[in-house]
Amino acid sequence: MTIVSYRVAAASIRHGARNAPLVARPGGAGPDAAYNPARSAEAITDSPVPIPRVAAASVVFLRAEIRAEHPSAPILGEERMGAGVAVTAEHVLTAHYLVLGASTAEVVGLDGRERRVDRVSIDHESGLALLTVEGAGFEPARLRAEEELTPGDPVFLLTCTGDKERRGASGHVSFVGPFEAFWEYMLDRAIMTTMVNPGLAGGPLLDGRGHVAGIVSLGLAAVGRYSLAIPTALFLERRALLESGQPVPEAERRAWIGFYPQAHDDAVAVSGLVSGGPADSAGLQRGDLLVSLDGHPVQDLRQLYRALWRKAPGEVVGMQVLREDSIHVIDIVAGDRYEFYK
């Protein structure tokens, strides 16, 4: 894995050659050597992956303020920072938890200008968010539209550490496949890589041609699987809806009960609850061991979520749990995550 830190000469980008690759030089130099307004922008790295200038110009720094009373604030905080990538002149794609519940948000491009975010469109199912910044004039990145990445493919991660610095890392895809998380979230084709993210979440994962193949969302602890990206294909499936700013149709919304299940040894236990969420209100407790959901046995998170998402918001979910030495049946009226976290 190679890590590179650089500042891009924005002036040279404005004066042409936007699609020329950033120069990769073996041996490299320190971060400051990468910035020289008198010449074309360069990234000093021994990475085998060329970094198109347009990709670097498309990455923005993101800052969001969240109301203290928002239900996400106790876990994710009231001030969040991340990265994003412009996909049109006025739309930025990022990880949704960075702007979940944001009362205000702003992005900073390579020119150093702060731009106010006018609208945030959240997609809880994919974990992506699309920010509308009217009149921003961003240089949009190119999106990977064909077949998905496969293990062994070279990739490059581009992100921010603040509003003035971009950092990157090169590596390879180590796994493409199922991923389940404890906040009622699951992907069928998550991208995992050998790269440790050297900056903030939300930036682009680039393929060998500099096209955006995913949005880097999480850091992982597994050997050889250090970062997780959400495939761009999930954004392309929902692009029209997200760009329109319209709410997700009710028919497409999944049941949500607001709990944190953890799988271990062919069993699923409740490790926590969202305060004021449906499960909390119905009496589910931390430490409960799940036996079944609506009569369907539950031994792992994938089984659990598939059973849960057969239901829609407002429908009753029957949970059979083992608490201490006795079995309890708890009926939970499923909630709507979009309404709860709006």
C-alpha positions in Angstrom: 0.0 0.0 0.0 1.2 3.5 -0.9 0.1 6.7 0.8 0.5 10.1 -0.8 -0.3 13.5 0.6 -0.5 16.5 -1.8 -2.0 19.8 -2.5 -3.2 20.3 -6.1 -2.5 23.5 -8.0 -6.0 24.7 -8.6 -4.8 27.5 -10.9 -3.2 25.0 -13.4 -6.5 23.1 -13.5 -8.4 26.2 -14.4 -6.0 26.8 -17.3 -6.6 23.5 -19.1 -5.5 19.9 -19.4 -8.1 18.8 -16.9 -8.0 15.2 -18.1 -4.2 14.9 -18.0 -3.0 12.4 -15.4 -1.2 13.5 -12.3 2.4 12.5 -12.5 3.5 9.5 -10.6 7.2 9.5 -9.8 9.0 6.6 -8.1 10.8 7.5 -4.9 8.7 10.6 -4.5 9.2 13.5 -2.2 7.6 15.1 0.8 4.0 16.4 0.7 5.1 20.0 0.0 6.9 19.0 -3.1 3.6 18.1 -4.7 2.4 21.7 -4.9 4.0 24.2 -7.2 1.7 26.8 -8.8 4.2 27.4 -11.6 3.8 24.0 -13.1 1.1 21.4 -13.6 -0.3 19.7 -10.5 1.5 16.6 -9.5 1.1 13.9 -6.9 4.4 12.4 -5.8 3.9 8.7 -5.3 5.1 5.3 -6.4 1.5 4.2 -7.0 0.9 2.1 -10.1 -2.5 3.7 -10.5 -2.6 7.0 -12.4 -4.7 9.7 -10.7 -6.5 11.8 -13.3 -6.5 15.4 -12.5 -10.3 15.6 -12.9 -10.7 13.1 -10.0 -8.6 15.2 -7.6 -10.5 18.3 -8.6 -13.8 16.6 -7.8 -13.0 15.7 -4.2 -14.5 18.1 -1.6 -14.2 18.6 2.1 -17.5 18.3 4.0 -18.5 19.8 7.3 -22.0 19.3 8.8 -23.7 20.6 12.0 -26.4 18.4 13.6 -29.0 19.5 16.1 -28.3 18.2 19.6 -31.8 16.7 19.8 -31.5 14.7 16.6 -31.5 11.0 17.4 -28.2 10.4 15.6 -26.3 13.0 17.6 -25.6 10.9 20.7 -23.8 8.3 18.6 -22.4 10.2 15.6 -21.9 13.6 17.2 -23.2 17.1 16.6 -20.3 18.2 14.3 -19.1 15.8 11.5 -16.4 16.1 8.9 -15.8 14.0 5.9 -15.1 14.0 2.2 -17.3 13.7 -0.9 -17.0 13.6 -4.7 -18.8 15.8 -7.2 -20.9 13.7 -9.6 -22.3 16.7 -11.4 -21.5 20.4 -11.4 -23.8 20.8 -8.4 -24.1 17.4 -6.8 -21.8 15.7 -4.3 -21.9 12.0 -3.4 -20.8 11.0 0.1 -21.6 8.6 3.0 -25.0 9.2 4.5 -24.1 9.2 8.1 -21.9 12.2 7.7 -25.0 14.4 7.0 -27.7 12.4 8.7 -29.9 15.0 10.5 -27.7 17.9 9.4 -29.2 21.4 10.1 -26.5 23.0 8.0 -23.7 21.7 5.9 -21.0 23.1 3.7 -18.4 21.8 1.3 -15.0 23.2 0.3 -13.5 22.5 -3.1 -9.9 22.9 -4.3 -10.4 26.6 -4.8 -10.8 27.0 -1.0 -14.3 28.5 -1.3 -17.0 27.4 1.2 -20.2 26.5 -0.4 -23.5 26.0 1.4 -25.3 22.7 0.9 -28.9 23.5 -0.3 -30.4 20.0 0.0 -29.5 16.6 1.4 -31.0 13.4 -0.1 -30.5 10.3 2.1 -30.6 6.7 0.9 -30.6 4.5 4.1 -30.6 1.3 2.1 -27.3 1.9 0.3 -25.8 4.2 2.9 -25.2 7.0 0.4 -26.2 10.7 0.4 -26.4 13.2 -2.4 -25.8 16.8 -1.6 -27.1 19.6 -3.8 -25.0 22.7 -4.0 -26.7 25.1 -6.4 -24.4 26.9 -8.8 -21.3 25.3 -7.4 -19.6 24.7 -10.7 -17.7 21.6 -9.6 -15.7 19.5 -12.0 -17.6 16.1 -11.9 -15.7 12.9 -11.6 -16.3 10.1 -14.0 -18.3 7.1 -12.7 -17.6 3.5 -13.3 -20.7 2.3 -15.1 -19.7 -1.1 -16.4 -18.9 -4.4 -14.6 -18.1 -4.3 -10.9 -14.6 -4.6 -9.5 -13.1 -8.0 -8.8 -10.5 -9.1 -6.2 -7.0 -8.2 -7.4 -8.0 -5.1 -9.3 -5.8 -2.0 -8.5 -7.6 0.8 -6.8 -6.9 4.3 -5.4 -8.5 6.0 -2.5 -8.8 9.8 -2.5 -9.9 11.8 0.5 -9.3 14.9 2.7 -7.8 15.5 6.1 -9.2 19.0 6.2 -10.4 21.8 3.9 -6.9 22.3 2.3 -5.3 18.9 2.0 -6.1 15.8 0.0 -4.6 12.5 0.8 -4.6 9.2 -1.1 -3.6 5.6 -0.8 -3.2 2.8 -3.4 -3.9 -0.8 -3.1 -6.1 -3.6 -4.4 -9.5 -5.0 -4.1 -9.4 -7.9 -1.6 -13.1 -8.9 -1.5 -16.4 -8.1 -3.2 -19.4 -9.6 -1.5 -21.9 -9.6 1.4 -21.5 -7.3 4.3 -23.8 -6.9 7.4 -23.5 -4.3 10.1 -25.2 -4.0 13.5 -27.3 -0.8 12.7 -29.8 -2.7 10.5 -27.7 -2.3 7.4 -26.6 -4.8 4.8 -25.0 -4.8 1.4 -24.9 -7.7 -1.1 -21.8 -6.5 -3.0 -19.6 -4.4 -0.7 -16.1 -3.6 -1.9 -13.3 -4.2 0.5 -9.7 -3.2 -0.1 -6.1 -3.5 1.2 -5.9 0.2 1.9 -6.1 2.0 5.2 -8.0 5.2 4.7 -5.5 8.0 5.4 -8.1 10.7 5.9 -11.9 11.2 6.3 -14.7 8.9 5.2 -16.9 9.7 2.2 -14.3 10.1 -0.5 -14.2 8.2 -3.8 -12.7 4.8 -4.5 -11.1 5.0 -8.0 -10.5 2.2 -10.4 -7.4 2.0 -12.6 -8.7 4.6 -15.0 -9.6 7.1 -12.3 -13.4 6.4 -12.5 -15.3 6.4 -9.3 -16.1 2.8 -8.4 -17.4 3.4 -4.9 -17.7 5.7 -1.9 -15.4 4.8 1.0 -17.6 4.5 4.0 -16.0 2.4 6.8 -12.7 1.4 8.2 -12.4 -2.4 8.9 -10.1 -4.4 11.2 -9.9 -7.6 9.2 -6.5 -8.5 7.8 -6.4 -7.5 4.1 -9.8 -5.8 4.4 -9.0 -2.4 5.8 -11.6 -0.2 4.1 -15.1 -0.7 2.8 -16.6 1.1 -0.2 -20.3 1.3 -1.3 -20.5 0.4 -5.0 -21.2 3.3 -7.4 -23.8 1.0 -9.0 -26.1 1.5 -6.0 -26.0 5.2 -6.6 -26.7 4.8 -10.3 -29.8 2.7 -9.5 -31.2 5.5 -7.3 -29.7 8.5 -9.1 -32.8 10.0 -10.6 -34.7 9.9 -7.2 -31.8 11.3 -5.3 -31.2 14.2 -7.7 -34.9 15.0 -7.7 -34.9 15.5 -4.0 -38.1 13.6 -3.7 -38.7 11.3 -0.7 -38.2 7.5 -1.1 -41.6 6.1 -2.1 -43.4 4.5 0.9 -43.7 1.2 -1.0 -39.9 0.9 -1.1 -39.3 1.6 2.6 -38.2 -1.2 4.9 -39.3 -2.0 8.4 -36.9 -0.6 11.0 -37.0 -1.3 14.7 -34.0 0.7 16.1 -31.7 -1.9 17.7 -28.1 -3.0 17.5 -27.9 -6.8 16.9 -24.6 -8.6 17.1 -24.0 -12.1 15.7 -21.8 -14.6 17.6 -21.6 -18.4 17.5 -24.8 -19.0 15.4 -26.8 -16.6 17.6 -27.8 -13.0 17.6 -27.9 -10.9 20.7 -29.1 -7.3 21.3 -26.2 -5.1 22.1 -28.1 -1.9 22.3 -31.2 0.1 21.4 -31.9 3.4 19.8 -33.5 5.5 22.5 -37.1 6.2 21.7 -37.1 3.8 18.7 -39.7 1.1 18.1 -37.8 -1.7 19.8 -37.0 0.4 22.9 -40.7 1.4 23.2 -41.9 -2.2 22.9 -39.6 -3.5 25.7 -36.8 -5.2 23.9 -33.7 -5.2 26.2 -30.0 -5.1 25.8 -28.7 -8.7 26.3 -31.8 -10.4 24.8 -30.9 -13.3 22.7 -33.0 -13.5 19.5 -34.6 -16.9 18.8 -36.9 -16.1 15.9 -38.6 -13.2 14.1 -42.2 -13.8 12.9 -41.5 -17.6 13.3 -38.3 -17.5 11.2 -35.2 -18.8 13.0 -32.4 -16.2 13.4 -28.8 -17.3 13.6 -27.0 -14.5 11.8 -27.6 -10.9 10.8 -28.3 -11.8 7.1 -31.2 -14.1 8.2 -32.4 -11.5 10.7 -32.5 -8.6 8.2 -34.1 -10.6 5.4 -36.9 -11.6 7.8 -37.3 -8.1 9.1 -37.4 -6.5 5.7 -40.3 -8.6 4.6 -42.3 -6.2 6.7 -43.0 -2.5 6.0 -43.2 0.4 8.4 -46.3 0.3 10.5 -46.5 -3.5 10.5 -46.1 -5.7 13.6 -42.9 -7.7 14.0 -43.0 -10.6 16.4 -39.7 -11.2 18.2 -39.1 -14.3 20.3 -36.2 -13.7 22.6 -34.4 -15.6 25.4 -34.0 -13.3 28.5 -32.2 -14.9 31.4 -34.0 -18.3 31.7 -37.3 -17.6 30.0 -38.7 -17.0 26.5 -40.4 -13.7 25.9 -42.5 -12.8 22.8 -42.3 -9.1 22.0 -44.5 -7.4 19.4 -42.9 -4.4 17.8 -44.6 -2.0 15.5 -42.0 -1.3 12.9 -40.9 2.2 12.3 -39.9 4.3 9.3 -36.2 5.1 9.5 -36.7 8.0 7.0 -39.3 9.6 9.4 -37.4 8.9 12.6 -34.1 10.4 11.3 -35.4 13.2 9.2 
